[in-house]
Amino acid sequence: MERSYFRTVKDAFAADLDTSLAALGVEPVKGGNAQWRAIRCPCCTDTDGSCSIARATGHINCKQCSRSLDLFEWWREAHGTADDWEAAKAVGERLGVKFEKSKGAKRRG
């Protein structure tokens, strides 16, 4: 079974969180635990690190703006990307994940 590009990008994100956050322009702050890392929200004017990002998936929860978005949703919102597919390609490019077009590839979003 062929692996989803979305899953491949999320796995690349989780493989090295600090490098991934830097590549995506997200500023980490002190705090967090084994599952979540405190960050400055990429979707609002958060300056205190009121947002947490899931280490395994890139899902964010912000206490300041009340957003709860997956990796591709927050990228879309923060950068004005048209849909999840375009967001996945943009995030993948920044994380060094090559996109190889395959037969029957489906768009999400």
Secondary structure as UniProt FT lines:
FT   HELIX           5..15
FT   HELIX           17..23
FT   TURN            24..25
FT   STRAND          28..32
FT   STRAND          36..39
FT   TURN            42..43
FT   STRAND          51..54
FT   TURN            55..57
FT   STRAND          60..62
FT   TURN            63..65
FT   STRAND          68..69
FT   HELIX           71..79
FT   HELIX           84..95
FT   TURN            103..104
//
